[in-house]
Amino acid sequence: MPEHRWRDAPDYRPRFPQGERLGIGILGCGEIAQQAHLPAYGDYDLDVVGVWSRTPTTTATVRQRFPFVRRIFATAEDLLDDPQVQVVDVATRPEGRLEWLAAAVSAGKHVLAQKPLTTDLAALAPVLDEADRRGVRIAVNQNGRWAPAWRLATLLVEAGAIGKVVGVTHLHDKPLPPIAGTHFDEMAHMLIADYLMHWIDITRCWLAGNQVEAVQARDHRTPGQPHTAKNPWAATVQIHCVDGADALVRIAGDVNTRRPACPFWIHGTEGTIRGSILVGSDFLDLERDGVSTRYTLDGEWFVDGFAGAMGELMCAVVENREPYHSAAHNASSLRLMLAARESAEQHGAAVPMNRLQL
Ligand SMILES: NC(=O)c1ccc[n+]([C@@H]2O[C@H](COP(=O)([O-])OP(=O)(O)OC[C@H]3O[C@@H](n4cnc5c(N)ncnc54)[C@H](O)[C@@H]3O)[C@@H](O)[C@H]2O)c1
Protein backbone atom coordinates (compact mmCIF):
# COMPACT_ATOMS: atom_id res chain seq x y z
CA MET A 1 0.00 0.00 0.00
CA PRO A 2 1.74 3.26 -1.02
CA GLU A 3 2.01 5.52 2.02
CA HIS A 4 0.91 8.67 0.12
CA ARG A 5 -2.55 7.12 -0.37
CA TRP A 6 -3.53 8.33 3.12
CA ARG A 7 -1.72 11.67 3.11
CA ASP A 8 -4.73 13.69 1.98
CA ALA A 9 -7.71 13.62 4.31
CA PRO A 10 -11.06 12.63 2.82
CA ASP A 11 -13.55 15.50 3.10
CA TYR A 12 -14.97 15.25 6.61
CA ARG A 13 -16.71 18.64 6.77
CA PRO A 14 -20.50 19.18 6.87
CA ARG A 15 -22.13 18.75 3.47
CA PHE A 16 -25.38 20.33 2.22
CA PRO A 17 -27.53 19.91 -0.91
CA GLN A 18 -26.33 22.04 -3.81
CA GLY A 19 -28.70 24.85 -4.69
CA GLU A 20 -31.55 23.72 -2.43
CA ARG A 21 -32.42 25.13 1.02
CA LEU A 22 -34.86 23.10 3.12
CA GLY A 23 -36.88 24.97 5.77
CA ILE A 24 -36.22 23.97 9.41
CA GLY A 25 -38.66 24.25 12.33
CA ILE A 26 -37.13 23.71 15.79
CA LEU A 27 -39.58 22.04 18.15
CA GLY A 28 -38.37 22.44 21.76
CA CYS A 29 -36.01 25.41 21.80
CA GLY A 30 -34.14 25.00 25.09
CA GLU A 31 -30.51 24.82 26.17
CA ILE A 32 -28.94 22.69 23.44
CA ALA A 33 -31.06 24.20 20.64
CA GLN A 34 -29.84 27.68 21.58
CA GLN A 35 -26.28 26.74 22.52
CA ALA A 36 -25.54 24.58 19.48
CA HIS A 37 -28.32 23.99 16.92
CA LEU A 38 -29.02 27.68 16.18
CA PRO A 39 -25.36 28.82 16.21
CA ALA A 40 -24.53 25.99 13.78
CA TYR A 41 -27.44 26.81 11.46
CA GLY A 42 -26.38 30.47 11.51
CA ASP A 43 -22.76 29.61 10.69
CA TYR A 44 -23.84 27.50 7.70
CA ASP A 45 -26.57 29.88 6.49
CA LEU A 46 -29.46 27.42 6.89
CA ASP A 47 -33.10 28.46 6.59
CA VAL A 48 -34.75 28.42 10.03
CA VAL A 49 -38.44 29.04 9.33
CA GLY A 50 -39.20 29.26 13.03
CA VAL A 51 -38.91 27.81 16.52
CA TRP A 52 -41.39 26.77 19.19
CA SER A 53 -40.89 26.30 22.89
CA ARG A 54 -43.37 24.99 25.45
CA THR A 55 -42.15 27.75 27.77
CA PRO A 56 -42.41 31.05 25.83
CA THR A 57 -39.90 32.86 28.10
CA THR A 58 -37.22 30.48 26.77
CA THR A 59 -37.52 31.97 23.30
CA ALA A 60 -38.02 35.64 24.31
CA THR A 61 -34.62 36.75 22.97
CA VAL A 62 -34.11 34.18 20.21
CA ARG A 63 -34.85 36.52 17.29
CA GLN A 64 -32.57 39.19 18.73
CA ARG A 65 -29.68 36.76 19.11
CA PHE A 66 -30.39 34.79 15.93
CA PRO A 67 -31.92 37.29 13.46
CA PHE A 68 -32.04 34.67 10.69
CA VAL A 69 -34.86 32.88 12.62
CA ARG A 70 -37.95 34.00 10.71
CA ARG A 71 -40.57 33.57 13.44
CA ILE A 72 -41.48 32.25 16.88
CA PHE A 73 -44.41 29.86 16.58
CA ALA A 74 -47.17 30.24 19.18
CA THR A 75 -47.96 26.52 19.18
CA ALA A 76 -46.35 23.28 18.08
CA GLU A 77 -49.36 22.72 15.80
CA ASP A 78 -48.59 26.00 13.97
CA LEU A 79 -45.04 24.80 13.38
CA LEU A 80 -46.18 21.38 12.14
CA ASP A 81 -48.86 22.94 9.89
CA ASP A 82 -46.47 25.40 8.21
CA PRO A 83 -45.75 24.14 4.66
CA GLN A 84 -42.43 26.02 4.66
CA VAL A 85 -41.18 23.73 7.46
CA GLN A 86 -39.78 20.68 5.68
CA VAL A 87 -37.53 19.38 8.47
CA VAL A 88 -38.67 19.30 12.10
CA ASP A 89 -35.72 19.52 14.47
CA VAL A 90 -36.97 17.88 17.69
CA ALA A 91 -34.84 19.17 20.56
CA THR A 92 -37.05 18.39 23.54
CA ARG A 93 -36.00 16.24 26.46
CA PRO A 94 -36.39 12.47 26.04
CA GLU A 95 -39.81 12.20 27.74
CA GLY A 96 -42.53 12.58 25.13
CA ARG A 97 -40.05 12.68 22.23
CA LEU A 98 -41.64 9.72 20.46
CA GLU A 99 -45.04 11.47 20.45
CA TRP A 100 -43.47 14.56 18.83
CA LEU A 101 -41.72 12.33 16.32
CA ALA A 102 -45.04 10.67 15.44
CA ALA A 103 -46.79 14.06 15.15
CA ALA A 104 -44.11 15.40 12.81
CA VAL A 105 -44.24 12.27 10.65
CA SER A 106 -48.06 12.50 10.48
CA ALA A 107 -47.64 16.09 9.32
CA GLY A 108 -45.46 14.75 6.48
CA LYS A 109 -42.21 16.28 7.76
CA HIS A 110 -38.69 14.88 7.74
CA VAL A 111 -37.29 14.73 11.28
CA LEU A 112 -33.95 15.23 13.00
CA ALA A 113 -34.53 14.06 16.60
CA GLN A 114 -32.23 14.61 19.58
CA LYS A 115 -30.54 11.66 21.23
CA PRO A 116 -31.18 9.27 22.88
CA LEU A 117 -33.98 8.75 20.36
CA THR A 118 -36.01 6.50 22.66
CA THR A 119 -35.64 3.75 25.22
CA ASP A 120 -38.70 1.97 23.81
CA LEU A 121 -37.69 0.38 20.51
CA ALA A 122 -41.01 -1.48 20.24
CA ALA A 123 -42.93 1.82 20.33
CA LEU A 124 -40.55 3.29 17.73
CA ALA A 125 -41.29 0.59 15.13
CA PRO A 126 -44.78 1.80 14.06
CA VAL A 127 -43.48 5.38 13.75
CA LEU A 128 -40.74 4.19 11.40
CA ASP A 129 -43.33 2.23 9.36
CA GLU A 130 -45.48 5.36 9.09
CA ALA A 131 -42.44 7.39 7.99
CA ASP A 132 -41.79 4.79 5.27
CA ARG A 133 -45.40 4.97 4.11
CA ARG A 134 -45.25 8.76 3.91
CA GLY A 135 -41.81 8.83 2.31
CA VAL A 136 -40.25 10.99 5.04
CA ARG A 137 -36.80 10.46 6.60
CA ILE A 138 -36.04 10.17 10.31
CA ALA A 139 -32.50 10.90 11.44
CA VAL A 140 -31.07 10.97 14.95
CA ASN A 141 -29.05 13.97 16.07
CA GLN A 142 -25.88 11.99 16.77
CA ASN A 143 -23.93 15.15 15.96
CA GLY A 144 -20.76 13.58 17.42
CA ARG A 145 -20.53 11.60 14.18
CA TRP A 146 -19.55 14.92 12.52
CA ALA A 147 -17.09 16.06 15.21
CA PRO A 148 -14.15 16.64 12.81
CA ALA A 149 -11.71 14.14 14.37
CA TRP A 150 -14.38 11.44 14.77
CA ARG A 151 -15.77 12.03 11.27
CA LEU A 152 -12.35 11.82 9.64
CA ALA A 153 -11.58 8.69 11.69
CA THR A 154 -14.83 7.11 10.43
CA LEU A 155 -13.97 7.89 6.81
CA LEU A 156 -10.45 6.46 7.24
CA VAL A 157 -11.80 3.28 8.88
CA GLU A 158 -14.36 2.88 6.07
CA ALA A 159 -11.62 3.37 3.46
CA GLY A 160 -9.60 0.53 5.03
CA ALA A 161 -6.77 2.76 6.32
CA ILE A 162 -6.17 0.54 9.39
CA GLY A 163 -7.44 -2.79 8.04
CA LYS A 164 -9.91 -4.66 10.23
CA VAL A 165 -10.75 -2.87 13.49
CA VAL A 166 -9.39 -4.81 16.45
CA GLY A 167 -10.18 -2.49 19.35
CA VAL A 168 -11.71 0.91 20.12
CA THR A 169 -10.75 2.79 23.29
CA HIS A 170 -12.09 6.10 24.62
CA LEU A 171 -10.90 7.88 27.78
CA HIS A 172 -12.50 10.94 29.38
CA ASP A 173 -9.35 12.72 30.55
CA LYS A 174 -11.39 15.82 31.39
CA PRO A 175 -13.89 17.08 33.97
CA LEU A 176 -17.54 16.10 33.62
CA PRO A 177 -19.97 18.73 32.34
CA PRO A 178 -22.11 20.17 35.18
CA ILE A 179 -24.67 17.49 36.09
CA ALA A 180 -25.63 18.06 39.76
CA GLY A 181 -28.75 20.20 40.02
CA THR A 182 -29.65 19.85 36.31
CA HIS A 183 -32.46 17.78 34.78
CA PHE A 184 -29.82 15.30 33.65
CA ASP A 185 -29.18 14.25 37.28
CA GLU A 186 -32.78 13.03 37.58
CA MET A 187 -32.17 10.24 35.02
CA ALA A 188 -31.08 6.83 36.33
CA HIS A 189 -27.61 5.79 35.09
CA MET A 190 -27.42 9.16 33.32
CA LEU A 191 -23.78 8.85 32.19
CA ILE A 192 -24.55 5.61 30.36
CA ALA A 193 -28.13 6.35 29.26
CA ASP A 194 -27.58 9.90 27.99
CA TYR A 195 -24.09 11.38 28.06
CA LEU A 196 -22.18 8.39 26.70
CA MET A 197 -24.74 7.87 23.92
CA HIS A 198 -22.40 9.74 21.54
CA TRP A 199 -19.40 7.55 22.49
CA ILE A 200 -21.41 4.34 22.21
CA ASP A 201 -22.82 5.49 18.87
CA ILE A 202 -19.45 6.41 17.30
CA THR A 203 -18.02 3.11 18.53
CA ARG A 204 -20.93 1.35 16.79
CA CYS A 205 -19.94 3.20 13.58
CA TRP A 206 -16.30 2.10 13.84
CA LEU A 207 -17.27 -1.51 14.61
CA ALA A 208 -19.74 -1.63 11.69
CA GLY A 209 -19.89 -5.10 10.15
CA ASN A 210 -19.17 -6.84 13.47
CA GLN A 211 -21.51 -9.00 15.49
CA VAL A 212 -21.75 -8.19 19.20
CA GLU A 213 -21.59 -11.03 21.69
CA ALA A 214 -22.01 -9.17 24.99
CA VAL A 215 -22.00 -5.76 26.69
CA GLN A 216 -20.77 -5.00 30.19
CA ALA A 217 -20.97 -1.72 32.12
CA ARG A 218 -20.53 -0.29 35.59
CA ASP A 219 -21.16 3.12 37.06
CA HIS A 220 -20.14 4.08 40.57
CA ARG A 221 -19.62 7.03 42.89
CA THR A 222 -16.08 8.38 43.20
CA PRO A 223 -14.02 9.55 46.19
CA GLY A 224 -14.92 13.15 46.98
CA GLN A 225 -18.16 13.12 44.99
CA PRO A 226 -20.65 15.36 46.86
CA HIS A 227 -23.87 13.80 48.19
CA THR A 228 -25.89 16.42 46.27
CA ALA A 229 -24.77 14.78 43.02
CA LYS A 230 -27.29 11.98 42.53
CA ASN A 231 -25.70 10.14 39.61
CA PRO A 232 -22.42 8.24 39.92
CA TRP A 233 -19.52 10.16 38.39
CA ALA A 234 -17.58 7.19 37.00
CA ALA A 235 -18.65 4.79 34.27
CA THR A 236 -17.13 2.06 32.14
CA VAL A 237 -18.74 0.41 29.11
CA GLN A 238 -17.30 -2.60 27.30
CA ILE A 239 -18.51 -4.08 24.02
CA HIS A 240 -17.31 -7.58 23.07
CA CYS A 241 -17.64 -8.78 19.47
CA VAL A 242 -17.90 -12.40 18.34
CA ASP A 243 -14.55 -12.32 16.47
CA GLY A 244 -12.63 -10.87 19.44
CA ALA A 245 -12.76 -7.18 18.46
CA ASP A 246 -13.79 -5.09 21.47
CA ALA A 247 -14.34 -1.57 22.77
CA LEU A 248 -13.87 0.26 26.06
CA VAL A 249 -15.31 3.64 27.08
CA ARG A 250 -14.07 4.96 30.41
CA ILE A 251 -15.04 8.01 32.47
CA ALA A 252 -12.75 8.10 35.51
CA GLY A 253 -14.87 10.76 37.22
CA ASP A 254 -14.70 14.51 37.60
CA VAL A 255 -11.06 14.54 36.48
CA ASN A 256 -8.84 17.30 37.89
CA THR A 257 -6.45 18.43 35.14
CA ARG A 258 -5.16 21.52 33.39
CA ARG A 259 -4.69 19.60 30.16
CA PRO A 260 -8.21 18.25 29.52
CA ALA A 261 -8.78 15.99 26.51
CA CYS A 262 -10.99 13.21 25.33
CA PRO A 263 -8.58 10.86 23.58
CA PHE A 264 -9.46 7.82 21.54
CA TRP A 265 -7.61 5.03 19.83
CA ILE A 266 -8.78 2.75 17.02
CA HIS A 267 -6.42 -0.18 16.64
CA GLY A 268 -6.61 -2.16 13.42
CA THR A 269 -4.84 -5.13 11.84
CA GLU A 270 -2.87 -2.76 9.56
CA GLY A 271 -2.60 0.50 11.45
CA THR A 272 -3.65 2.75 14.32
CA ILE A 273 -5.72 5.92 14.54
CA ARG A 274 -5.12 8.21 17.52
CA GLY A 275 -7.05 11.35 18.21
CA SER A 276 -8.89 13.55 20.64
CA ILE A 277 -12.06 15.63 20.70
CA LEU A 278 -13.55 18.45 22.78
CA VAL A 279 -12.12 21.11 25.13
CA GLY A 280 -9.71 22.36 22.46
CA SER A 281 -7.83 19.05 22.36
CA ASP A 282 -8.78 18.02 18.80
CA PHE A 283 -6.24 16.16 16.69
CA LEU A 284 -6.11 13.10 14.45
CA ASP A 285 -3.14 10.89 13.58
CA LEU A 286 -2.96 7.85 11.35
CA GLU A 287 -0.04 5.47 11.79
CA ARG A 288 0.39 2.99 8.99
CA ASP A 289 3.34 1.17 7.38
CA GLY A 290 5.70 2.95 9.79
CA VAL A 291 4.52 6.39 8.68
CA SER A 292 2.59 8.80 10.91
CA THR A 293 0.25 11.32 9.31
CA ARG A 294 -1.26 14.17 11.32
CA TYR A 295 -4.25 15.79 9.63
CA THR A 296 -5.16 19.46 9.89
CA LEU A 297 -8.66 19.73 11.31
CA ASP A 298 -11.12 22.46 10.50
CA GLY A 299 -13.96 23.14 12.95
CA GLU A 300 -15.04 21.45 16.18
CA TRP A 301 -17.88 19.23 17.45
CA PHE A 302 -19.53 22.33 18.97
CA VAL A 303 -20.91 23.56 16.66
CA ASP A 304 -19.83 22.11 13.30
CA GLY A 305 -20.99 18.61 14.30
CA PHE A 306 -24.53 19.95 14.61
CA ALA A 307 -24.35 21.35 11.07
CA GLY A 308 -23.03 17.99 9.87
CA ALA A 309 -26.01 16.10 11.33
CA MET A 310 -28.54 18.47 9.73
CA GLY A 311 -26.63 18.59 6.42
CA GLU A 312 -26.54 14.79 6.09
CA LEU A 313 -30.31 14.57 6.62
CA MET A 314 -30.90 17.29 4.01
CA CYS A 315 -28.60 15.58 1.48
CA ALA A 316 -30.42 12.27 2.09
CA VAL A 317 -33.80 13.95 1.49
CA VAL A 318 -32.65 15.54 -1.77
CA GLU A 319 -30.78 12.41 -2.92
CA ASN A 320 -33.76 10.20 -1.96
CA ARG A 321 -31.81 7.80 0.27
CA GLU A 322 -31.56 6.90 3.95
CA PRO A 323 -29.38 9.27 6.01
CA TYR A 324 -26.23 7.80 7.59
CA HIS A 325 -27.69 8.59 11.03
CA SER A 326 -31.10 7.09 10.23
CA ALA A 327 -33.21 5.82 13.13
CA ALA A 328 -32.59 2.29 11.83
CA HIS A 329 -28.77 2.76 11.85
CA ASN A 330 -28.90 4.32 15.31
CA ALA A 331 -31.14 1.54 16.69
CA SER A 332 -28.15 -0.75 17.24
CA SER A 333 -26.43 2.03 19.23
CA LEU A 334 -29.61 2.24 21.33
CA ARG A 335 -29.53 -1.55 21.84
CA LEU A 336 -25.92 -1.30 23.03
CA MET A 337 -26.82 1.56 25.39
CA LEU A 338 -29.85 -0.29 26.78
CA ALA A 339 -27.71 -3.40 27.36
CA ALA A 340 -25.05 -1.26 29.08
CA ARG A 341 -27.69 0.27 31.34
CA GLU A 342 -29.03 -3.20 32.18
CA SER A 343 -25.50 -4.42 32.94
CA ALA A 344 -24.88 -1.42 35.22
CA GLU A 345 -28.14 -2.25 37.01
CA GLN A 346 -26.66 -5.72 37.58
CA HIS A 347 -23.28 -4.34 38.79
CA GLY A 348 -21.41 -5.21 35.61
CA ALA A 349 -22.85 -8.61 34.70
CA ALA A 350 -22.30 -9.41 31.00
CA VAL A 351 -25.51 -8.90 29.00
CA PRO A 352 -25.63 -11.30 26.02
CA MET A 353 -26.41 -9.63 22.69
CA ASN A 354 -27.27 -12.66 20.58
CA ARG A 355 -24.84 -11.71 17.78
CA LEU A 356 -26.28 -8.20 17.33
CA GLN A 357 -25.26 -7.21 13.79
CA LEU A 358 -23.68 -3.76 13.60
N1 LIG B 1 -24.48 16.94 21.82
C1 LIG B 1 -25.78 16.81 21.91
O1 LIG B 1 -26.37 16.37 20.95
C2 LIG B 1 -26.55 17.16 23.15
C3 LIG B 1 -26.01 17.98 24.14
C4 LIG B 1 -26.81 18.32 25.23
C5 LIG B 1 -28.13 17.84 25.30
N2 LIG B 1 -28.60 17.00 24.33
C6 LIG B 1 -29.95 16.41 24.37
O2 LIG B 1 -30.89 17.40 24.00
C7 LIG B 1 -32.12 17.17 24.68
C8 LIG B 1 -32.60 18.48 25.29
O3 LIG B 1 -31.69 18.86 26.32
P1 LIG B 1 -31.63 20.37 26.84
O4 LIG B 1 -30.52 20.42 27.83
O5 LIG B 1 -31.62 21.31 25.71
O6 LIG B 1 -33.02 20.45 27.63
P2 LIG B 1 -33.85 21.79 27.93
O7 LIG B 1 -34.81 21.41 29.00
O8 LIG B 1 -32.95 22.95 28.15
O9 LIG B 1 -34.61 22.04 26.57
C9 LIG B 1 -35.63 21.22 26.13
C10 LIG B 1 -36.75 22.08 25.53
O10 LIG B 1 -37.83 21.25 25.21
C11 LIG B 1 -38.98 21.60 25.99
N3 LIG B 1 -39.62 20.33 26.35
C12 LIG B 1 -39.16 19.38 27.20
N4 LIG B 1 -40.02 18.34 27.20
C13 LIG B 1 -41.01 18.65 26.34
C14 LIG B 1 -42.17 18.00 25.91
N5 LIG B 1 -42.48 16.79 26.35
N6 LIG B 1 -42.94 18.62 25.01
C15 LIG B 1 -42.62 19.83 24.53
N7 LIG B 1 -41.54 20.51 24.91
C16 LIG B 1 -40.74 19.92 25.79
C17 LIG B 1 -38.47 22.39 27.16
O11 LIG B 1 -39.47 23.27 27.64
C18 LIG B 1 -37.28 23.12 26.50
O12 LIG B 1 -37.72 24.23 25.75
C19 LIG B 1 -31.85 16.05 25.69
O13 LIG B 1 -32.35 14.84 25.18
C20 LIG B 1 -30.35 15.96 25.76
O14 LIG B 1 -29.88 14.64 25.97
C21 LIG B 1 -27.84 16.68 23.25
The ligand as an SDF file (V2000), in Angstrom:
LIG
                    3D

 44 48  0  0  0  0  0  0  0  0999 V2000
  -24.4810   16.9410   21.8220 N   0  0  0  0  0  0  0  0  0  0  0  0
  -25.7840   16.8080   21.9050 C   0  0  0  0  0  0  0  0  0  0  0  0
  -26.3670   16.3710   20.9540 O   0  0  0  0  0  0  0  0  0  0  0  0
  -26.5470   17.1620   23.1510 C   0  0  0  0  0  0  0  0  0  0  0  0
  -26.0060   17.9760   24.1410 C   0  0  0  0  0  0  0  0  0  0  0  0
  -26.8140   18.3170   25.2270 C   0  0  0  0  0  0  0  0  0  0  0  0
  -28.1280   17.8380   25.3050 C   0  0  0  0  0  0  0  0  0  0  0  0
  -28.5970   17.0010   24.3270 N   0  0  0  0  0  0  0  0  0  0  0  0
  -29.9530   16.4100   24.3670 C   0  0  0  0  0  0  0  0  0  0  0  0
  -30.8930   17.3980   24.0030 O   0  0  0  0  0  0  0  0  0  0  0  0
  -32.1220   17.1690   24.6820 C   0  0  0  0  0  0  0  0  0  0  0  0
  -32.5970   18.4760   25.2870 C   0  0  0  0  0  0  0  0  0  0  0  0
  -31.6870   18.8560   26.3170 O   0  0  0  0  0  0  0  0  0  0  0  0
  -31.6300   20.3680   26.8390 P   0  0  0  0  0  0  0  0  0  0  0  0
  -30.5180   20.4160   27.8340 O   0  0  0  0  0  0  0  0  0  0  0  0
  -31.6170   21.3110   25.7060 O   0  0  0  0  0  0  0  0  0  0  0  0
  -33.0150   20.4520   27.6290 O   0  0  0  0  0  0  0  0  0  0  0  0
  -33.8520   21.7860   27.9340 P   0  0  0  0  0  0  0  0  0  0  0  0
  -34.8060   21.4140   29.0010 O   0  0  0  0  0  0  0  0  0  0  0  0
  -32.9540   22.9530   28.1490 O   0  0  0  0  0  0  0  0  0  0  0  0
  -34.6050   22.0440   26.5710 O   0  0  0  0  0  0  0  0  0  0  0  0
  -35.6310   21.2210   26.1270 C   0  0  0  0  0  0  0  0  0  0  0  0
  -36.7460   22.0830   25.5350 C   0  0  0  0  0  0  0  0  0  0  0  0
  -37.8330   21.2500   25.2100 O   0  0  0  0  0  0  0  0  0  0  0  0
  -38.9750   21.5970   25.9850 C   0  0  0  0  0  0  0  0  0  0  0  0
  -39.6170   20.3320   26.3510 N   0  0  0  0  0  0  0  0  0  0  0  0
  -39.1640   19.3820   27.1970 C   0  0  0  0  0  0  0  0  0  0  0  0
  -40.0160   18.3400   27.1960 N   0  0  0  0  0  0  0  0  0  0  0  0
  -41.0050   18.6520   26.3400 C   0  0  0  0  0  0  0  0  0  0  0  0
  -42.1670   17.9980   25.9070 C   0  0  0  0  0  0  0  0  0  0  0  0
  -42.4830   16.7850   26.3460 N   0  0  0  0  0  0  0  0  0  0  0  0
  -42.9370   18.6180   25.0070 N   0  0  0  0  0  0  0  0  0  0  0  0
  -42.6190   19.8330   24.5330 C   0  0  0  0  0  0  0  0  0  0  0  0
  -41.5380   20.5060   24.9070 N   0  0  0  0  0  0  0  0  0  0  0  0
  -40.7380   19.9190   25.7910 C   0  0  0  0  0  0  0  0  0  0  0  0
  -38.4720   22.3870   27.1580 C   0  0  0  0  0  0  0  0  0  0  0  0
  -39.4740   23.2680   27.6370 O   0  0  0  0  0  0  0  0  0  0  0  0
  -37.2830   23.1180   26.5050 C   0  0  0  0  0  0  0  0  0  0  0  0
  -37.7180   24.2320   25.7540 O   0  0  0  0  0  0  0  0  0  0  0  0
  -31.8550   16.0480   25.6850 C   0  0  0  0  0  0  0  0  0  0  0  0
  -32.3530   14.8410   25.1810 O   0  0  0  0  0  0  0  0  0  0  0  0
  -30.3480   15.9620   25.7570 C   0  0  0  0  0  0  0  0  0  0  0  0
  -29.8800   14.6370   25.9670 O   0  0  0  0  0  0  0  0  0  0  0  0
  -27.8420   16.6820   23.2550 C   0  0  0  0  0  0  0  0  0  0  0  0
  1  2  1  0
  2  3  2  0
  2  4  1  0
  4  5  1  0
  4 44  2  0
  5  6  2  0
  6  7  1  0
  7  8  2  0
  8  9  1  0
  8 44  1  0
  9 10  1  0
  9 42  1  0
 10 11  1  0
 11 12  1  0
 11 40  1  0
 12 13  1  0
 13 14  1  0
 14 15  2  0
 14 16  1  0
 14 17  1  0
 17 18  1  0
 18 19  2  0
 18 20  1  0
 18 21  1  0
 21 22  1  0
 22 23  1  0
 23 24  1  0
 23 38  1  0
 24 25  1  0
 25 26  1  0
 25 36  1  0
 26 27  1  0
 26 35  1  0
 27 28  2  0
 28 29  1  0
 29 30  1  0
 29 35  2  0
 30 31  1  0
 30 32  2  0
 32 33  1  0
 33 34  2  0
 34 35  1  0
 36 37  1  0
 36 38  1  0
 38 39  1  0
 40 41  1  0
 40 42  1  0
 42 43  1  0
M  CHG  2   8   1  16  -1
M  END
$$$$
